[in-house]
């Protein structure tokens, strides 16, 4: 028998190993097995398929070991991995590496093992060899790091090589399981004292205990905690009672209390109950009924609900239906920042039925959630795109909230999958249903709904009957500044902010650039500091007093003199969130201001802490990047300011209008969500841009019809499928030649669909020069599949050429 095994490497096809007779009963599809590749490399791979077809062109090696008694993934996950690899043109090994928690991907760790046959005579060894051999004799095994400690040096390889040559030891590549269950010590009362009479006698008559006052107090604290909590851990008891370890040990030595170590969850879960304590408005109820009707006919439904229409309450009612049927539900969100606010709402309604899964959890926590989903213990999972890979056993519904968001698309590394589209395929494997929700749906999803591929339900009424915010356009061309730089806070916006703050209302200001100043320019000659490794200007961060490259992450000291002319006169151009925060603190010194961007919210709970402060009105103003745009619900926000709409409307990208409309409409949706109408002010110099009038009128349908005509005319999605090839090499002419070579090989059959090759706007990142080639294919499965096959063949042929061997080709299917 043979096994096709997926290992976490970018192999173009899965390798096959032989199943030895003594492991035949243990090897099943979905279990991990230990396999060897080349001489010493060991991997934990997942068995995808068992078969009896012996490979024709090579002799398969034996599987070395079976690591699991039961499969860690189900067949549906393996099918999803295969689909993602095939559709997004990557390897199943790359998908596996993204899908599994790290603890399932065992590490191959070099160890030295003492050779017992060598004996204990080390006379022939030099000083360093003797020290290592002696340590090996005592411990029998040493890791590389331990050898370095023994010799107090990092240069240990020559010593190790000599010991191996002299057969003092040999190298063993061992797969090590890194996950360890969390243990906690619990305190138990001796069963003798379960009887109330015996307990009373102990407390009132035991002389030894009466003399030890602190121990008696500790015992009374324990008895109180047991009544209120049920179970008492050692750490909890010592914290609540203020006692010491020695006092607890005294009670243990007297056999009054016992200590017991148990495995516990790293994450705390609430009691499992369903408590829906709200009723839907008539409009929401109609929407829910229409969603159910649509899902009876079509597997995917798009819920287009304007901002603050109460889509989340519709989701909650729908989730309740599926949980009561015993089904599992996946609730997808594009950003971790969103999970903190929504999880509190969902936990109030579903208690311990719900868990969260995203990259801010450590690997031990992720593994525990993985296992709870696999056993069906968790019925609802709220998570970012990686939660799509969880091993659901009985999936009934996937909700993809804010389905338009670009964060659903993985960028680097491979697999470059889109979680929304993956969710539609994954749900089909379970015959489950998918609900896509957004106030500003992606053009592709709305097109699918208009062409009857998806169901469409619209919710056009704000919750509580509140009107959509009024939007004012502020023409920044009319505001003159002495330094001719962009206006940060216009006089009109400043007056509006003051008015809102005086009424105890909150303000959100949006700018899609972090840092202090996106670039600085020499006033004398126009020189701009640039990154050494990327063709981009450096952003000044006042917080660190450094210049940062936002592409490669390199940090530089601030520049005080021009490298070109020696002048010390620089102008700060444009502005980021740091500069806005600073200016607001100058204008409004009495008010509490916070910033929400990648630099200010690091750590697992940073998002949640900031959001809760703003919810509780302990902050008056929030300045942020896209993080403040997406689906957050703040009751007391009256005013929203978009400080530089020009930066949203001027990208060289076919999706620029769609992105700008979505961002502006979403951020304006944060205003006036309760009680009274909100106000939005957009600062822009290009006031005649057509997207602005659609935003002002909150008119998604008219925007869609305007945008879809442009897409049809130039054959962009949804009328085509785009594949973007990016060629990377440290020599510019090699990257250029590689791109032209692939374009020439595709020209015969796909010449009409090629765009480029051309240099991207940023044509060098991390010292690698870039060239791009886009293929716009018609929506015909056969043509798309043929093009993908030819692409893979041509890239393989190109890599045979000596000159192009080190060219990295990144294939991005359905690029955004």
C-alpha positions, 0 to 999 in steps of 0.5 A: 500500500502507498500513501500520497502525503502532503508535506509543508514544502512548495513541491509542485506535486505531492510525494508518495511513500510506501506504507510498511506492513506494521503501520498499515492499520494505523495509517489513515487519510488525515493523520500525520505521519513522519516521513524522510526526504533526502538523507536527513530531513524529517517532516510531519506530513498529512496523508491525503490518499491511500492507494495501491499504485506503485510510482513508475519512476522512483522507488518510494521510501517507507513511512517512518512513524504514525503521529496521530491515532485519529485524523487531525483534518477531515476529508472536507479540509483536504478537498479545500486544500486541493481546491485552493492549490489548484485555483490559486496556483500554489502547492498543497504544501503551502496551503498546509503550512498556512492551514495548520497551527504550528504545533501540528507542523513538527520541527526537525531538530538536530540532536547528537546521540552518544555512540555506546560502542565507542566506550569511555576512553577519550584519550585520543580526543582534544580538549574541546572534543573531550568536553563534548564527549564527556557531556554526551556520556552523561546526558546521552543526547545533546542539542546543538544549543547545548553543545554551544553552551558546553564549549562557550562558543557558537562555532561548534561545527568543526568539533561536531564533525570531528566527533562524528568522524571518530564515531564518538556520536552520530546525528539524529534528526528527531521530530519533536511535538512542541505543544504541551497541555496547560496544567493548573494545580487545584485545591481539594478538601480531604473527603473526611471533612465532606461531612458537616459534623467532621468539618465543624469539629475540625474548625472548632476543636482541632488544637493544632489548627487553632494555633495556626491562625493564618492556616485557619483563615486560609481554610475559611477562604477556601471553604467560601470560594468552593461555595461560590466558585465550585472549583478552586485553583491554587493561584486563585486561592492564594490571590483571594486569601492573601496567604503564602505557599508555606501556609497552604503547604501546612494545610496539605501536610496536615492532610486537610487539603490536597493538591491535584494537577489537571489539564485546563483550557488556556482560554476561558469559556462562558456557560453554554446557553442561547439568550436572544434578548432583542426583537427584530424591527419589521424591516429586519424581520422581512430581511431575515425571511427573505434571506431564508427564502433565498437560501432555500433556492440558492446556496449563497445570498448577498445581504446589502444593508446600508450602514447601521441598518442592523445587519448584525442582529439579522446574522444573530437570528440566523445563527440561532436557527442553525445552532438550534439545529445542532449545526456549526457556524463560521462568522468571518470578519476581515480584520482582527480589530473588528472581532473585539467588539462583535465577540462581546455581542455574540457572547452575550447571546451565545455564551460558551457556544462561541470561540474566536480564532485569529493570528493574535492568539499564541500557538497553544491557544490556536491548537486548543480551539482547533481541537474544540471545533474538530470535536464539535464542542464549539458551535460558532467560530468568529475569526479572520480569514485563517479560520476558514481552515478549521476542521468543522465536522458539521458546518451549516452556515458561513457569514462573511461580514464586510464581504467587500473588504480587501483584507480577505485576500491573502497577499504574502506568502502563498497561498494567495487565496480569497477567504470569501471565495474560499468560503463559498467553495468550502460551504458547498462541500457540506451543502451549507449556506453562505451569507455575504453582508456589506453596506458597500458590496464588492462589484463582483458580488453585486454582479453575481447577485444581479445575474441571479447567481447569488440571492439578493436581499436589501435592507435600506432602513437604518435601525431606529429610523435614524437618517443617513448622515449629511455629507459636506464637501470642503474644497481645499483648493480655496484654503491657502497655506503659506508653505503650500502644503495640504490642509490638515484641519480646515477652518470649517472642520475645526468649527464642526469639531468644536460644536460636536465636542461641546455637545459631549459627542465624539469625533472620528477623523480618518486619514489613510496614512500612518506616521507623521509625514509621508515624505520630506523634501529639501527646500533648496534642491528638491531632494527627497530621502529614499530607502536604500533597498526600495524605490520609495520615499521614507516616512518620518515617525515622530513617535520614534524620531526615525525615518521608516520604510513602509515596504521593507521595514528598515528604520533610518536616523532622521536626516538634517542635511541634504545629501545632494546640496548640503542644505539643512532646510527641509519641508515636511510634505503631506501628513499621517495620523501622528501629525493629525494627532499632534495638531489636534492636541494643539487645537483642542488641549482640553479633550482626550485624543487617541490614535488607532493605526498599526503603530499604536495598537500592538499586542493581543488586547490593544485593539479591544482596550482602545475600542472599549475606551472609546465606547465608554466615552473615555476618549473624545476623538479617535484618529485612525487609518482603515482600522476605524472604518470597518464595521465598528459601532459607536453610539455617541459619534456625531461627526466624521472627518475624511481629511484627504480624499484625494489620496483615496481617488488617485491610485493607478488601479482599476479598483480605485473608484470602488475602493474610494467609494467603499472607504468613504461610505463606510467611514461616514457610516460611523456617524449618527448611529443612534438617536440623531443624524450624523455629519460627515465632512470630506476635505478634497481638492478634486471636488468634481470627481464623479465618485464624490456625488455618489458618496454624498447621496449614499447611492450605491446602485448608481455608483455600481451602474457607473462603475460596471460600464467602465469594467465592461468596456475595458474587460476588467472583473467581473467580466474577466479573470485576472492573473498577475505575475510579478517577477523579482530579481536583484538585477533589473535587466534579468527581471525584465528579460524573464517577464518578456520571456514568459510573455513571448511564450504565452503570446501565440495562444493568449496574446489578446489577453496580455497586459504588459510586461511593465514596471510597477509604480514601486519597482524595487522592494528589498533590493529586488527589482520587479516587473509585472505581467497581467493576464485578463482571461475571459470567464471560460473555465477551459481557457482559464485552466489551459492558461494556468497549465501553460503558465506553470510549464513555461515558468518551469522551463524558464527556471531551467535557463541558467540566467533565470534560475534565481528569478522569483515568480509570484502568481496572484490569481484574482489579484486585487 
